[in-house]
Amino acid sequence: MTDRKPPQDCADMSELRQAIDAIDVELVKLLRDRVAYIDRAVTLKQANGWPARIESRVEEVIANACRTAEAEGLDPNLVEGIWRDMVDWSISREARDIPET
């Protein structure tokens, strides 16, 4: 994460928007990294004969994200929705290469 002013120290909308844009760049890079791990999961799941969707793991990932959100003072319902979409997308990506069992 880069050094940036806290939101309350941004003097105008231009400065605030620059900070938001910088955060968006960081988020996209983190998502790119997450996708690389998802792609690796395909290979490992195939080697183990595992399906793309493992429901217990899905719920574990969601619960972890919600706990982190709560600890960080962020609405866990917001995070749950985002994470469910992200996990569903990830599983769809995996399922392209992993046959259903």
OpenMM code with the backbone's topology and positions (N, CA, C; nanometers):
from openmm import Vec3, app, unit

residues = "MET THR ASP ARG LYS PRO PRO GLN ASP CYS ALA ASP MET SER GLU LEU ARG GLN ALA ILE ASP ALA ILE ASP VAL GLU LEU VAL LYS LEU LEU ARG ASP ARG VAL ALA TYR ILE ASP ARG ALA VAL THR LEU LYS GLN ALA ASN GLY TRP PRO ALA ARG ILE GLU SER ARG VAL GLU GLU VAL ILE ALA ASN ALA CYS ARG THR ALA GLU ALA GLU GLY LEU ASP PRO ASN LEU VAL GLU GLY ILE TRP ARG ASP MET VAL ASP TRP SER ILE SER ARG GLU ALA ARG ASP ILE PRO GLU THR".split()
positions = [
    Vec3(0.0849, -0.1175, 0.0000),
    Vec3(0.0000, 0.0000, 0.0000),
    Vec3(0.0895, 0.1239, 0.0000),
    Vec3(0.0496, 0.2223, -0.0744),
    Vec3(0.1285, 0.3451, -0.0843),
    Vec3(0.0905, 0.4412, 0.0277),
    Vec3(0.1813, 0.5344, 0.0506),
    Vec3(0.1496, 0.6397, 0.1477),
    Vec3(0.0510, 0.7357, 0.0833),
    Vec3(-0.0531, 0.7656, 0.1553),
    Vec3(-0.1501, 0.8627, 0.1061),
    Vec3(-0.2127, 0.9322, 0.2247),
    Vec3(-0.2674, 1.0477, 0.1958),
    Vec3(-0.3338, 1.1251, 0.3005),
    Vec3(-0.4596, 1.0519, 0.3469),
    Vec3(-0.4930, 1.0668, 0.4738),
    Vec3(-0.6241, 1.0180, 0.5169),
    Vec3(-0.7327, 1.1000, 0.4487),
    Vec3(-0.8510, 1.0411, 0.4298),
    Vec3(-0.9584, 1.1134, 0.3587),
    Vec3(-0.9858, 1.2521, 0.4155),
    Vec3(-0.9838, 1.2648, 0.5469),
    Vec3(-1.0159, 1.3945, 0.6080),
    Vec3(-0.9112, 1.5017, 0.5774),
    Vec3(-0.7933, 1.4612, 0.5298),
    Vec3(-0.6892, 1.5583, 0.4961),
    Vec3(-0.6904, 1.5990, 0.3487),
    Vec3(-0.7774, 1.5392, 0.2690),
    Vec3(-0.7883, 1.5783, 0.1280),
    Vec3(-0.8614, 1.7121, 0.1217),
    Vec3(-0.7971, 1.8082, 0.0563),
    Vec3(-0.8481, 1.9453, 0.0564),
    Vec3(-0.9619, 1.9675, -0.0423),
    Vec3(-0.9655, 1.8864, -0.1505),
    Vec3(-1.0694, 1.9076, -0.2517),
    Vec3(-1.1018, 1.7748, -0.3196),
    Vec3(-1.2034, 1.7791, -0.4053),
    Vec3(-1.2478, 1.6574, -0.4724),
    Vec3(-1.1412, 1.6001, -0.5640),
    Vec3(-1.0607, 1.6851, -0.6251),
    Vec3(-0.9551, 1.6363, -0.7128),
    Vec3(-0.8565, 1.5497, -0.6350),
    Vec3(-0.8156, 1.5980, -0.5206),
    Vec3(-0.7226, 1.5239, -0.4354),
    Vec3(-0.7870, 1.3933, -0.3859),
    Vec3(-0.9124, 1.4021, -0.3468),
    Vec3(-0.9853, 1.2844, -0.3000),
    Vec3(-0.9977, 1.1810, -0.4119),
    Vec3(-1.0318, 1.2256, -0.5307),
    Vec3(-1.0465, 1.1342, -0.6441),
    Vec3(-0.9144, 1.0673, -0.6802),
    Vec3(-0.8045, 1.1417, -0.6717),
    Vec3(-0.6730, 1.0832, -0.6983),
    Vec3(-0.6449, 0.9692, -0.6004),
    Vec3(-0.6790, 0.9908, -0.4741),
    Vec3(-0.6568, 0.8868, -0.3734),
    Vec3(-0.7441, 0.7640, -0.4015),
    Vec3(-0.8697, 0.7880, -0.4369),
    Vec3(-0.9600, 0.6766, -0.4692),
    Vec3(-0.9081, 0.6009, -0.5916),
    Vec3(-0.8642, 0.6736, -0.6936),
    Vec3(-0.8102, 0.6086, -0.8134),
    Vec3(-0.6878, 0.5241, -0.7796),
    Vec3(-0.6024, 0.5738, -0.6905),
    Vec3(-0.4836, 0.4982, -0.6501),
    Vec3(-0.5231, 0.3704, -0.5763),
    Vec3(-0.6238, 0.3794, -0.4913),
    Vec3(-0.6736, 0.2601, -0.4213),
    Vec3(-0.7290, 0.1604, -0.5225),
    Vec3(-0.8025, 0.2091, -0.6211),
    Vec3(-0.8580, 0.1207, -0.7240),
    Vec3(-0.7472, 0.0455, -0.7973),
    Vec3(-0.6366, 0.1130, -0.8277),
    Vec3(-0.5233, 0.0471, -0.8932),
    Vec3(-0.4702, -0.0646, -0.8028),
    Vec3(-0.4557, -0.0365, -0.6740),
    Vec3(-0.4087, -0.1384, -0.5798),
    Vec3(-0.5043, -0.2564, -0.5743),
    Vec3(-0.6344, -0.2288, -0.5708),
    Vec3(-0.7339, -0.3356, -0.5660),
    Vec3(-0.7259, -0.4238, -0.6905),
    Vec3(-0.7120, -0.3622, -0.8079),
    Vec3(-0.7032, -0.4393, -0.9318),
    Vec3(-0.5785, -0.5277, -0.9304),
    Vec3(-0.4677, -0.4744, -0.8828),
    Vec3(-0.3452, -0.5549, -0.8752),
    Vec3(-0.3628, -0.6720, -0.7789),
    Vec3(-0.4299, -0.6496, -0.6669),
    Vec3(-0.4561, -0.7585, -0.5729),
    Vec3(-0.5485, -0.8633, -0.6347),
    Vec3(-0.6484, -0.8183, -0.7093),
    Vec3(-0.7367, -0.9130, -0.7780),
    Vec3(-0.6593, -0.9944, -0.8815),
    Vec3(-0.5699, -0.9289, -0.9548),
    Vec3(-0.4845, -1.0006, -1.0507),
    Vec3(-0.4056, -1.1093, -0.9797),
    Vec3(-0.3488, -1.0760, -0.8631),
    Vec3(-0.2731, -1.1746, -0.7862),
    Vec3(-0.3629, -1.2889, -0.7398),
    Vec3(-0.4837, -1.2556, -0.6971),
    Vec3(-0.5777, -1.3582, -0.6498),
    Vec3(-0.6139, -1.4533, -0.7637),
    Vec3(-0.6328, -1.3989, -0.8832),
    Vec3(-0.6651, -1.4821, -0.9992),
    Vec3(-0.5502, -1.5788, -1.0288),
    Vec3(-0.4277, -1.5351, -1.0137),
    Vec3(-0.3137, -1.6249, -1.0354),
    Vec3(-0.3192, -1.7430, -0.9382),
    Vec3(-0.3600, -1.7185, -0.8143),
    Vec3(-0.3742, -1.8269, -0.7173),
    Vec3(-0.4911, -1.9182, -0.7539),
    Vec3(-0.5981, -1.8594, -0.8031),
    Vec3(-0.7129, -1.9395, -0.8484),
    Vec3(-0.6694, -2.0293, -0.9633),
    Vec3(-0.5924, -1.9756, -1.0561),
    Vec3(-0.5448, -2.0563, -1.1678),
    Vec3(-0.4564, -2.1716, -1.1202),
    Vec3(-0.3768, -2.1477, -1.0203),
    Vec3(-0.2944, -2.2553, -0.9636),
    Vec3(-0.3827, -2.3595, -0.8946),
    Vec3(-0.4906, -2.3141, -0.8322),
    Vec3(-0.5834, -2.4069, -0.7660),
    Vec3(-0.6402, -2.5070, -0.8660),
    Vec3(-0.6598, -2.4660, -0.9901),
    Vec3(-0.7108, -2.5579, -1.0918),
    Vec3(-0.6187, -2.6788, -1.1035),
    Vec3(-0.4906, -2.6534, -1.1176),
    Vec3(-0.3934, -2.7615, -1.1324),
    Vec3(-0.3928, -2.8521, -1.0096),
    Vec3(-0.3926, -2.7919, -0.8919),
    Vec3(-0.3876, -2.8709, -0.7687),
    Vec3(-0.5167, -2.9492, -0.7469),
    Vec3(-0.6301, -2.8874, -0.7766),
    Vec3(-0.7575, -2.9585, -0.7620),
    Vec3(-0.7665, -3.0747, -0.8607),
    Vec3(-0.7216, -3.0531, -0.9835),
    Vec3(-0.7220, -3.1611, -1.0817),
    Vec3(-0.6363, -3.2776, -1.0340),
    Vec3(-0.5189, -3.2470, -0.9798),
    Vec3(-0.4277, -3.3515, -0.9330),
    Vec3(-0.4878, -3.4319, -0.8173),
    Vec3(-0.5731, -3.3664, -0.7392),
    Vec3(-0.6349, -3.4338, -0.6247),
    Vec3(-0.7735, -3.4903, -0.6568),
    Vec3(-0.8217, -3.4651, -0.7776),
    Vec3(-0.9548, -3.5113, -0.8142),
    Vec3(-1.0660, -3.4347, -0.7439),
    Vec3(-1.0388, -3.3102, -0.7084),
    Vec3(-1.1364, -3.2284, -0.6372),
    Vec3(-1.2208, -3.1484, -0.7350),
    Vec3(-1.3443, -3.1163, -0.6973),
    Vec3(-1.4295, -3.0330, -0.7823),
    Vec3(-1.3904, -2.8854, -0.7709),
    Vec3(-1.4416, -2.8061, -0.8620),
    Vec3(-1.4159, -2.6615, -0.8561),
    Vec3(-1.4780, -2.6019, -0.7298),
    Vec3(-1.6025, -2.6399, -0.6993),
    Vec3(-1.6721, -2.5846, -0.5822),
    Vec3(-1.6625, -2.6833, -0.4670),
    Vec3(-1.6052, -2.6350, -0.3588),
    Vec3(-1.6021, -2.7094, -0.2332),
    Vec3(-1.6745, -2.6209, -0.1324),
    Vec3(-1.7993, -2.6552, -0.1070),
    Vec3(-1.8891, -2.5661, -0.0331),
    Vec3(-1.8335, -2.5257, 0.1030),
    Vec3(-1.7710, -2.6178, 0.1742),
    Vec3(-1.7161, -2.5827, 0.3060),
    Vec3(-1.6077, -2.4758, 0.2939),
    Vec3(-1.5285, -2.4819, 0.1877),
    Vec3(-1.4246, -2.3809, 0.1666),
    Vec3(-1.4864, -2.2474, 0.1274),
    Vec3(-1.5914, -2.2509, 0.0449),
    Vec3(-1.6601, -2.1269, 0.0079),
    Vec3(-1.7060, -2.0545, 0.1342),
    Vec3(-1.7721, -2.1266, 0.2217),
    Vec3(-1.8243, -2.0639, 0.3435),
    Vec3(-1.7123, -2.0190, 0.4363),
    Vec3(-1.6016, -2.0915, 0.4381),
    Vec3(-1.4864, -2.0511, 0.5192),
    Vec3(-1.4281, -1.9189, 0.4680),
    Vec3(-1.4140, -1.9066, 0.3362),
    Vec3(-1.3613, -1.7835, 0.2760),
    Vec3(-1.4525, -1.6655, 0.3074),
    Vec3(-1.5837, -1.6863, 0.2928),
    Vec3(-1.6805, -1.5796, 0.3197),
    Vec3(-1.6750, -1.5390, 0.4667),
    Vec3(-1.6743, -1.6368, 0.5550),
    Vec3(-1.6707, -1.6075, 0.6993),
    Vec3(-1.5427, -1.5329, 0.7363),
    Vec3(-1.4301, -1.5742, 0.6792),
    Vec3(-1.3028, -1.5050, 0.7063),
    Vec3(-1.3095, -1.3593, 0.6627),
    Vec3(-1.3632, -1.3357, 0.5441),
    Vec3(-1.3732, -1.1988, 0.4930),
    Vec3(-1.4655, -1.1145, 0.5801),
    Vec3(-1.5764, -1.1725, 0.6228),
    Vec3(-1.6711, -1.0991, 0.7074),
    Vec3(-1.6104, -1.0668, 0.8441),
    Vec3(-1.5364, -1.1615, 0.8999),
    Vec3(-1.4692, -1.1357, 1.0286),
    Vec3(-1.3667, -1.0235, 1.0142),
    Vec3(-1.2919, -1.0274, 0.9069),
    Vec3(-1.1926, -0.9222, 0.8826),
    Vec3(-1.2614, -0.7878, 0.8647),
    Vec3(-1.3699, -0.7855, 0.7897),
    Vec3(-1.4441, -0.6606, 0.7693),
    Vec3(-1.4890, -0.6036, 0.9020),
    Vec3(-1.5478, -0.6894, 0.9838),
    Vec3(-1.5968, -0.6432, 1.1139),
    Vec3(-1.4825, -0.5882, 1.1992),
    Vec3(-1.3696, -0.6572, 1.1990),
    Vec3(-1.2529, -0.6127, 1.2768),
    Vec3(-1.1992, -0.4793, 1.2256),
    Vec3(-1.2180, -0.4534, 1.0961),
    Vec3(-1.1694, -0.3297, 1.0345),
    Vec3(-1.2744, -0.2185, 1.0340),
    Vec3(-1.3900, -0.2452, 1.0944),
    Vec3(-1.4940, -0.1436, 1.1015),
    Vec3(-1.5708, -0.1251, 0.9716),
    Vec3(-1.5735, -0.2282, 0.8895),
    Vec3(-1.6430, -0.2234, 0.7616),
    Vec3(-1.7672, -0.3120, 0.7699),
    Vec3(-1.8717, -0.2743, 0.7013),
    Vec3(-1.9964, -0.3494, 0.7021),
    Vec3(-1.9737, -0.4903, 0.6474),
    Vec3(-1.9897, -0.5941, 0.7307),
    Vec3(-1.9683, -0.7304, 0.6828),
    Vec3(-2.0675, -0.7726, 0.5748),
    Vec3(-2.1857, -0.7122, 0.5718),
    Vec3(-2.2816, -0.7452, 0.4660),
    Vec3(-2.2317, -0.6993, 0.3294),
    Vec3(-2.1688, -0.5832, 0.3256),
    Vec3(-2.1090, -0.5341, 0.2015),
    Vec3(-2.0013, -0.6311, 0.1543),
    Vec3(-1.9138, -0.6675, 0.2471),
    Vec3(-1.8026, -0.7571, 0.2142),
    Vec3(-1.8547, -0.8944, 0.1718),
    Vec3(-1.9563, -0.9435, 0.2404),
    Vec3(-2.0102, -1.0747, 0.2039),
    Vec3(-2.0597, -1.0750, 0.0593),
    Vec3(-2.1317, -0.9716, 0.0196),
    Vec3(-2.1816, -0.9646, -0.1179),
    Vec3(-2.0691, -0.9615, -0.2200),
    Vec3(-1.9695, -0.8795, -0.1939),
    Vec3(-1.8556, -0.8689, -0.2855),
    Vec3(-1.7823, -1.0023, -0.2935),
    Vec3(-1.7576, -1.0628, -0.1766),
    Vec3(-1.6823, -1.1879, -0.1737),
    Vec3(-1.7596, -1.3018, -0.2387),
    Vec3(-1.8904, -1.3078, -0.2182),
    Vec3(-1.9687, -1.4146, -0.2831),
    Vec3(-1.9595, -1.4014, -0.4350),
    Vec3(-1.9681, -1.2792, -0.4860),
    Vec3(-1.9531, -1.2582, -0.6301),
    Vec3(-1.8133, -1.3005, -0.6770),
    Vec3(-1.7113, -1.2622, -0.6022),
    Vec3(-1.5746, -1.2932, -0.6396),
    Vec3(-1.5499, -1.4444, -0.6347),
    Vec3(-1.5991, -1.5093, -0.5304),
    Vec3(-1.5807, -1.6542, -0.5178),
    Vec3(-1.6574, -1.7266, -0.6283),
    Vec3(-1.7800, -1.6839, -0.6561),
    Vec3(-1.8566, -1.7468, -0.7643),
    Vec3(-1.7849, -1.7316, -0.8980),
    Vec3(-1.7305, -1.6127, -0.9234),
    Vec3(-1.6550, -1.5906, -1.0462),
    Vec3(-1.5331, -1.6836, -1.0508),
    Vec3(-1.4642, -1.6950, -0.9381),
    Vec3(-1.3444, -1.7802, -0.9308),
    Vec3(-1.3792, -1.9261, -0.9578),
    Vec3(-1.4884, -1.9721, -0.8993),
    Vec3(-1.5297, -2.1111, -0.9193),
    Vec3(-1.5689, -2.1341, -1.0651),
    Vec3(-1.6358, -2.0381, -1.1251),
    Vec3(-1.6699, -2.0501, -1.2674),
    Vec3(-1.5437, -2.0599, -1.3520),
    Vec3(-1.4441, -1.9828, -1.3165),
    Vec3(-1.3160, -1.9878, -1.3894),
    Vec3(-1.2533, -2.1251, -1.3747),
    Vec3(-1.2517, -2.1784, -1.2524),
    Vec3(-1.1960, -2.3117, -1.2281),
    Vec3(-1.2754, -2.4185, -1.3036),
    Vec3(-1.4075, -2.4058, -1.3040),
    Vec3(-1.4947, -2.5085, -1.3619),
    Vec3(-1.4758, -2.5236, -1.5123),
    Vec3(-1.4190, -2.4233, -1.5768),
    Vec3(-1.3899, -2.4365, -1.7213),
    Vec3(-1.2946, -2.5515, -1.7468),
    Vec3(-1.2050, -2.5774, -1.6499),
    Vec3(-1.1007, -2.6783, -1.6683),
    Vec3(-1.1162, -2.8014, -1.5801),
    Vec3(-1.2062, -2.7944, -1.4836),
    Vec3(-1.2251, -2.9065, -1.3921),
    Vec3(-1.3596, -2.9710, -1.4235),
    Vec3(-1.3583, -3.0952, -1.4695),
    Vec3(-1.4864, -3.1602, -1.4977),
    Vec3(-1.5661, -3.1838, -1.3694),
    Vec3(-1.6967, -3.1767, -1.3814),
    Vec3(-1.7828, -3.2031, -1.2643),
    Vec3(-1.7696, -3.3485, -1.2247),
    Vec3(-1.7756, -3.3696, -1.0936),
    Vec3(-1.7648, -3.5077, -1.0447),
    Vec3(-1.8979, -3.5564, -0.9957),
] * unit.nanometer
topology = app.Topology()
chain = topology.addChain("A")
for resn in residues:
    res = topology.addResidue(resn, chain)
    for name in ("N", "CA", "C"):
        topology.addAtom(name, app.Element.getBySymbol(name[0]), res)
